[in-house]
């Protein structure tokens, strides 16, 4: 029960990614993998590594430090992984 509470708290403490380049890249990979739904991507200050939260509606949480420390190409490699 505590794990579920933690995961919900992480999702609520995040803010959606609004960078068009990252969103286009995620849409492209979603299409290449033949996924029906593109998982949302959000910035979260409470994580230090990229994390997927949720089973029915997964959300990809990226550390807020990625906004300044990584190039779009590096973020693409992480999302592809």
Long-range contacts (C-beta under 8 A, 24 or more apart in sequence): 7-53, 7-54, 10-44, 10-46, 10-47, 10-51, 10-53, 10-61, 11-42, 11-53, 11-54, 11-59, 11-61, 13-44, 13-45, 13-46, 14-42, 14-43, 14-44, 14-59, 14-61, 15-42, 15-43, 15-44, 16-40, 16-41, 16-42, 16-43, 17-41, 17-42, 17-43, 17-62, 19-72, 21-72, 22-72, 22-75, 22-79, 25-72, 25-75, 25-76, 25-79, 26-79, 29-79, 29-80, 41-79, 43-67, 50-78, 50-79
